[in-house]
């Protein structure tokens, strides 16, 4: 069972208290973008075995969206952080690097 | 005006752990900037309680303030005073960005009373209810069985559960089933 700490209320929230929101850190390409950019934004997703960044909502709790870094293979959670973040905080990246040296995810490493 | 009645109409199931309809309670959803001193002051004035820290509740018999989210508190008052309380909030926060809504009739309040009340609750929710992590003045929003619920401890052997009125029947039966199944002996 996956347990994530909500960064807003600090509660250790069980997976059943949460709602999964798909991949984190998507850059929106709207009007004025090329077809390729829009296709990437709309359809192309990471599907890693290993380090992954996701959006979650504390649906049965405070109702806030947040972001989580975890490993899809082991369910190890590297950390959670507020949704008002355009890229993973350095602290989280350092923690991942300590455990998964050489990791990459999209444009992040 | 017609007489208000609680969803469970006083239904009580006696047992080692008793599941009791706690009757009507004035409840106000108040959203806004929780660091706003005016907002904190009016909550204190209405309830006579100190403003709670996050995931905490300050409550004394029928009046209290519960922390619901970073921008929401649940203000509780005796049912008869709720209209007046909303008016007081509206007066105090006029011109500011906030929302105060009387949700008393959309909710049900159930008490779980008895020696192993903690286990009756813990069997139904994923929240950690170990005595070391959940005690007096703690407040948690989570789910009981299939439905959303919020709860806190009235005293060492009593939990208070708030749920939506429409699922009050389900929550009552769920708690009764959990109580009938007896203690687990984990805590």
Contacts between the chains, C-beta under 8 A, distances in Angstrom:
chain1	res1	chain2	res2	distance
A	8	B	69	7.2
A	8	B	70	5.1
A	9	B	54	5.7
A	9	B	55	5.3
A	9	B	67	8.0
A	9	B	69	6.9
A	9	B	70	7.2
A	10	B	54	6.7
A	10	B	55	6.5
A	11	B	55	6.1
A	11	B	127	7.8
A	11	B	140	7.0
A	12	B	128	6.4
A	13	B	126	8.0
A	14	B	126	3.3
A	14	B	127	7.6
A	14	B	142	7.9
A	16	B	126	5.5
A	16	B	143	6.9
A	17	B	126	6.0
A	17	B	127	7.9
A	17	B	142	5.6
A	17	B	143	6.6
A	60	B	141	6.4
A	60	B	142	5.5
A	60	B	143	4.7
A	60	B	148	5.3
A	61	B	69	7.7
A	61	B	140	7.9
A	61	B	141	4.8
A	61	B	142	6.6
A	62	B	68	6.9
A	62	B	69	3.6
A	62	B	70	6.5
A	62	B	72	7.9
A	62	B	141	6.9
A	63	B	69	5.5
A	64	B	69	6.5
A	64	B	70	6.8
